[in-house]
């Protein structure tokens, strides 16, 4: 199961009432262009059954939505379309909104599955995904140097201590054959710990990406998405840098502080300490995150198949 005894994430929009019949086509759009982004994603499917959703969404007032919709769709996206989908779409939003003060902050990746990322971290994890997730308003022209990339993924012992024991790893399909080709990942791995939200034993099927300062008190952005850590989900650039190949459909919402709290960064708080109505952001796992020790290994799905 991907649901029972799992940690999940769900974003709920504010109410989006229908527009007046004589409203202009541009009426009801949010400052984050949420409606047009959702419609572009749905139309890409080219499935007639989706028309029943596309038509009413196009006539909804979504002006009160304060997050960005970011998505991936399968294709080799070229030139300007590169910045409409996948990790480059995220980089465009961050370039317009994230303050330069965050340029040295680590990037935290938390996922439920890991794809084949290459024989070194430089091939994609750091120099492609990492650069996109490290973009800020101080970046001009070329992509920035990536922030320190930290990966939150349950260890073997984390899973065995879960509510369902080994079966808790059923939603974490990372395989031995993939891991042996990217042992460098060991240097980036951190435990799943969520004591503050009482979810340490509920294995994470949620996928999130964020950038938190070294004091674990401020956060530059937070992305909740269906996209796991893989080239298929986020896209892989060609050598010329003008085409991005994506292989799956993904969708997520990107929280940018200035659209939500009016501040440059979020103030983080443990889930158990957050008060109702507070503007502080309750991260779903504990800070600071805890790095794997030398002999600790990530959960590998093969253990369930033995």
C-alpha positions in Angstrom: 0.0 0.0 0.0 1.1 3.6 -0.7 -1.4 4.9 1.8 -1.9 2.9 5.0 0.7 3.8 7.7 2.5 6.1 5.3 3.5 9.8 5.6 1.8 11.7 2.7 1.5 15.3 1.7 -1.7 17.0 0.5 -2.2 20.6 -0.6 -5.7 22.0 -0.5 -6.6 25.1 -2.4 -8.8 28.0 -1.2 -12.3 28.0 -2.7 -12.3 28.8 -6.4 -15.7 30.1 -7.3 -16.9 30.2 -11.0 -16.4 33.5 -12.8 -19.2 35.6 -14.0 -20.4 34.7 -17.5 -19.2 38.0 -18.9 -15.8 37.9 -17.2 -12.7 38.6 -19.3 -10.6 35.5 -20.2 -7.7 36.8 -18.1 -9.9 37.3 -15.0 -9.4 35.1 -12.1 -5.8 34.3 -12.6 -3.4 34.3 -9.6 -0.1 36.2 -9.2 1.5 32.8 -9.6 -0.3 32.0 -12.9 -1.6 28.9 -11.3 -4.7 28.4 -13.5 -2.8 28.8 -16.8 -0.1 26.4 -15.6 -2.7 23.7 -14.6 -4.5 24.1 -17.9 -1.3 23.8 -19.9 -0.5 20.6 -18.1 -4.0 19.1 -18.6 -4.1 20.1 -22.3 -0.8 18.4 -22.9 -2.4 15.0 -22.4 -4.6 15.5 -25.5 -7.2 13.2 -23.9 -10.9 14.1 -24.6 -12.0 12.8 -21.2 -10.1 15.7 -19.6 -12.3 18.3 -21.3 -14.9 17.9 -18.5 -12.2 19.3 -16.1 -10.5 21.8 -18.5 -13.6 23.8 -19.3 -14.8 24.5 -15.7 -11.2 25.1 -14.5 -10.8 27.8 -17.2 -13.9 29.5 -15.8 -12.8 29.4 -12.2 -11.6 32.4 -10.1 -8.2 31.2 -8.9 -6.9 34.6 -7.9 -6.6 33.7 -4.2 -4.2 30.8 -4.9 -0.7 31.7 -3.6 1.4 28.8 -4.8 3.0 27.9 -8.1 1.9 24.8 -10.1 5.0 23.0 -11.4 4.8 19.9 -13.6 6.5 17.4 -15.9 5.2 15.9 -19.1 6.9 13.4 -21.4 8.7 14.8 -24.3 12.0 16.2 -25.5 11.4 19.8 -24.7 13.4 22.3 -26.7 14.4 26.0 -26.5 11.8 28.1 -24.6 9.7 25.0 -23.7 12.7 23.8 -21.6 11.6 26.3 -18.9 7.9 25.2 -18.8 8.5 21.7 -17.4 10.6 19.7 -15.0 13.6 21.1 -13.0 14.2 24.0 -15.3 10.6 25.2 -14.7 11.4 25.3 -11.0 14.7 27.2 -11.7 12.9 29.9 -13.5 10.5 30.5 -10.6 13.3 30.5 -8.1 15.4 32.9 -10.2 12.5 35.4 -9.9 11.7 34.9 -6.2 14.4 33.5 -4.0 16.8 36.0 -2.4 20.5 35.8 -2.9 21.1 35.4 0.8 20.1 31.7 0.3 22.9 30.9 -2.2 25.0 28.9 0.4 22.1 27.1 2.0 21.8 23.3 1.5 19.2 21.8 -0.7 17.1 19.1 1.0 15.7 16.3 -1.2 13.2 13.9 0.4 11.7 11.1 -1.7 10.3 7.6 -1.8 12.2 6.3 -4.7 15.5 6.9 -6.4 16.3 6.4 -10.1 19.6 5.8 -11.9 21.5 9.1 -11.5 24.8 8.3 -13.0 28.2 7.1 -11.9 29.1 10.4 -10.3 27.0 13.1 -8.5 28.3 15.6 -11.0 26.6 14.0 -14.0 23.1 15.0 -12.9 22.3 15.1 -9.2 24.5 18.1 -8.5 25.3 19.8 -11.8 21.8 19.6 -13.2 19.1 19.1 -10.6 21.2 20.7 -7.9 21.8 23.8 -10.0 18.2 24.3 -10.8 17.1 23.9 -7.1 19.9 26.3 -6.1 18.8 29.2 -8.4 18.1 32.6 -6.8 17.6 36.3 -7.8 21.4 36.9 -7.7 22.0 34.5 -10.6 22.5 36.0 -14.1 23.2 34.1 -17.3 24.7 30.8 -16.4 23.2 28.4 -13.9 24.5 28.8 -10.3 26.9 26.5 -8.4 24.7 23.9 -6.6 24.1 24.1 -2.9 25.1 21.1 -0.8 22.7 18.4 -1.7 21.2 16.4 1.2 19.0 13.4 0.6 16.4 12.2 3.2 15.6 8.6 2.5 14.8 5.8 5.0 17.7 3.5 6.0 17.2 -0.3 6.3 16.8 0.1 10.1 14.3 3.0 9.7 12.1 0.7 7.7 12.4 -2.3 10.0 11.4 0.0 12.9 8.3 1.2 11.0 4.7 0.3 11.9 4.7 -2.5 9.4 8.3 -3.7 9.7 9.8 -4.8 6.3 6.4 -4.2 4.6 6.8 -0.6 5.4 9.3 -0.5 2.6 6.7 -1.5 0.1 6.3 2.1 -1.0 10.1 2.6 -1.3 11.1 0.8 -4.6 14.8 1.5 -4.6 16.7 -1.5 -6.0 20.1 -3.0 -5.3 21.0 -3.0 -9.0 20.6 0.7 -9.2 22.3 1.4 -5.9 25.5 -0.5 -6.7 26.0 1.8 -9.7 25.8 5.0 -7.6 27.5 4.2 -4.3 28.6 7.9 -4.1 25.0 8.5 -2.9 26.0 7.3 0.5 27.7 10.6 1.2 24.4 12.4 0.7 22.0 10.1 2.6 20.2 11.1 5.8 17.7 9.3 8.0 13.9 9.6 7.9 13.1 11.1 11.3 9.7 12.8 12.1 9.3 12.6 15.8 7.9 16.1 16.0 5.0 15.1 13.8 4.8 11.6 15.3 5.6 10.0 11.9 9.0 8.5 12.3 7.4 5.0 12.0 5.1 6.0 9.1 7.3 5.5 6.1 7.3 8.5 3.7 5.5 8.2 0.4 5.6 12.1 0.3 8.2 13.8 -2.0 9.5 17.2 -1.1 12.3 19.6 -2.0 13.4 22.6 0.0 16.3 24.9 0.9 16.9 25.5 4.6 19.6 27.6 6.2 22.5 26.0 8.2 20.8 27.0 11.5 17.6 25.2 10.4 15.5 28.3 11.2 14.8 29.8 7.7 13.6 28.2 4.5 13.8 29.7 1.0 11.0 27.6 -0.6 9.2 24.3 -0.3 8.1 22.0 -3.1 5.5 19.3 -2.6 5.3 17.1 -5.7 4.7 13.6 -7.1 8.2 13.7 -8.7 10.7 11.3 -7.1 14.5 11.7 -7.5 14.9 10.6 -11.1 15.9 11.9 -14.5 12.6 10.5 -15.8 10.6 12.7 -13.5 12.7 15.9 -13.5 14.2 15.7 -17.0 17.8 15.5 -18.3 19.4 18.2 -20.4 21.3 17.4 -23.6 25.0 18.5 -24.0 24.1 21.6 -25.9 21.8 22.7 -23.1 18.8 23.5 -25.3 16.7 20.4 -24.9 15.4 18.6 -21.8 14.1 15.0 -22.0 11.3 14.1 -19.6 9.7 10.6 -19.4 6.8 10.9 -17.0 3.9 13.0 -15.9 4.4 14.7 -12.6 2.6 17.5 -10.7 3.4 19.6 -7.6 3.0 22.9 -5.8 5.8 25.3 -5.0 5.5 27.5 -1.9 7.4 30.8 -2.2 7.4 33.0 1.0 6.7 36.4 -0.5 3.4 35.1 -2.0 2.3 33.5 1.3 3.7 35.5 4.2 5.0 38.6 2.4 8.5 37.8 3.8 11.7 36.8 1.9 12.0 33.5 3.7 9.8 31.2 5.8 10.5 30.7 9.5 10.6 27.0 10.2 9.0 25.4 13.2 8.6 21.8 14.5 5.1 20.5 13.8 4.4 20.0 17.5 5.3 23.6 18.3 3.3 25.3 15.6 0.4 27.4 16.8 -2.9 27.7 14.9 -2.9 30.6 12.6 0.9 31.0 12.7 2.8 31.9 9.5 5.7 29.6 10.6 6.3 26.6 8.2 5.9 23.2 9.9 8.3 20.9 8.1 7.1 17.3 8.1 10.5 15.8 9.2 12.8 16.7 12.0 15.6 19.3 11.8 18.5 19.0 11.9 18.5 15.9 9.7 20.8 13.1 10.7 23.4 11.7 8.3 23.9 8.0 7.9 26.8 6.4 9.7 29.5 4.7 7.7 28.0 1.2 7.8 24.3 2.2 7.5 22.6 1.4 4.2 19.5 2.8 2.5 16.4 0.6 2.4 16.5 -1.6 -0.7 13.3 -3.1 -2.1 15.1 -6.4 -2.9 14.9 -7.3 0.8 11.1 -7.8 0.4 11.6 -10.1 -2.5 13.9 -12.5 -0.8 
